[in-house]
Amino acid sequence: MNETSDFFAVGRRKSAIARVKLVPGKGQIIVNGNPLHEALPRADLQQAASEPLRVASAAAKFSAMCKLNGGGVTGWAGAISLGIARALIKSDPELRPVLKKAGLLSRDPRVKERKKPGLKRARKAPQYTKR
């Protein structure tokens, strides 16, 4: 471990940005001042956000304080997950292979495609009329 016990990292997903601070604790995740279950109401998103702590067996050692901007709840969950995984690596570089194998270190590049002129959405064309 480093001389300081707090570790900082940034995670992004879609248009959500999570600034994560890992502090010594008991596995709680605080999002914008609220517990995880209030910020992310769906159980699958809560599980996705806390996955790095589970995979690294670090839930007993660390708690995460997250500041989130932009996006929606799905983006938030992905951003929190990536931010926690990156902070865990700063705390212990030997966790990298474990987190990498679980797929928690890759930034998901998918974002909403922009609307094109003449179309209703990014790819949906207006209905074709023959006559």
N, C-alpha and C positions, 0 to 999 in steps of 0.2 A: 504493500500500500504506500501511497505517497504521504508526504508530511501533513497535508491537509485532508480532512475527512469528507469534504464536499466536492462533488464532481459535476461539471456542467457539460451539457451537450444540446444540440439542436436537432430536431427531427421534423421532416416535412412529408406531407401526403396531400395530393390534389392542391387545394389552395390553403390548407391548414398548416400553421407553423407552431411547433411546440418547443418552448425553451424549458429544458428539464434540469433540475438540480437534484442530485442524488445525495441524501444525507443519511447518517446512521439511524436506523429505526427498525420497525417490525413489519415492513412490507406494505404500508399504506401508500396510496397514491392520491395526492391532493391536486385537483384541477381547478385553477382560478379561484382558490380558496374554499372549494367544496370537495367533499369526498367523491371518489370515482363513481359510486353508484348513483349520485345525484347528477353529475355532469354527463355520464353516459348511461341512459336508462336501460338499454338493452344488454342482457347478460352476455351475448356473444361478443359484443364490442368491449365490455369490461374484461372478458377473458383475453381478447386479442391485445388489449392495451397492457395487461399485466404479464403477458407471455414471457418476455425476456427475464423477469425476476424469477419465474418458475423454472425456465430452462437452465438458468445459471445457478439455481439453488441459492439465490441471494435474497429471497424474501425475508428471511430472518435477520439479515444484516442491514438492509437498506430500505428507506422510504423515499418516494419521489415527490417533489414539488414541481408542478407543471404550470406554465403560463401559456395559454393558447390564444392565437389570433387567427381569424379567418376560417373559412370552410364550414363543414357541418359535422355531425357526430361520427360519420364513417371516416372522414379525413382526420378528425381528432384522434380516433383510436389508433390509426396507422402512424400518425405523427408522434404520439406518446410512445408507442412501441419502439419506433426507430430511435427516438431520443434516449429512452432508457437503455436500450442496447448499446448505443454509442457511449453513454456515460459509464456503463458497466465495464466496457473495455478500457476506459481511462482509469478506472479503479483497479482493474486486474487484467493486464494484457493477455494472460493465459486463457481467459474466457473466450477469446476471439474464435478459435476453431469450433467451439460448442455452439456459439450464437450463429456463426456463419452456416454451419450444417443445418441448423433449424430455419435458415432463411430469414433471419431477423436483422441482417445488416444491409440488405439491398433496398435502396430507395425505390418505391413503386413509381415508375415514370408516367403512368396513365393519368391524363387530365382530360377534362371535358373539351371536346372538339368545337371549334368556333362555327357559328352559323354562317352559311355561304349565301351570297346574293342570289335571288331568284328561287331559293329553296325555303321551305317552312322551318326546317331545323338544319343541322349540319349536313345530313344526307337525304332527308325526306323531301321528295319533290311534290309539288301540287298534283292533285288527281288529274289524270289524263282523260280528256273527253274527245271522242272521235268526231262527233258532230255538234 
